[in-house]
Amino acid sequence: QVQLVESGGGLVQPGGSLRLSCSTSISITSFSRMRWYRQAPGKQREFVALYTNGGSTAYTDSAKGRFTTSRDNAENTLYLQMNNLKPEDTAVYYCNARRTMGSREFDYWGEGTQVTVSS
């Protein structure tokens, strides 16, 4: 059974940093792409960052220059380094992974980790 487990969230002051982790229960290279999403209270879940199996990355405009996603294949872990955090970054952050098996695609989600940016 495929499981994704996020960790690393917490309370941080504006301007601070956090590194989120997403650990996978199977080889992380099994996923064609992995994404970070976030959902703030009363808002829809939104895309934050993408990491593809080829090593390409992409970010939402508000994350560019502040967030970096990376992957450690040996640890089967996806990371999201978040710097210069702002109160508007407060949200539950989710890890999403897509696995392609033949003609079928499967999406998996973690339970999320809370990030709160406040003084």
Secondary structure, 3 states (H helix, E strand, C coil): CCCEEEECCEEECCCCCEEEEEEECCCHHHCCEEEEEEECCCCCCEEEEEEECCCCEEECCCCCCCEEEEEECCCCEEEEEECCCCHHHCEEEEEEEEEEECCEEEEEECCCEEEEECC
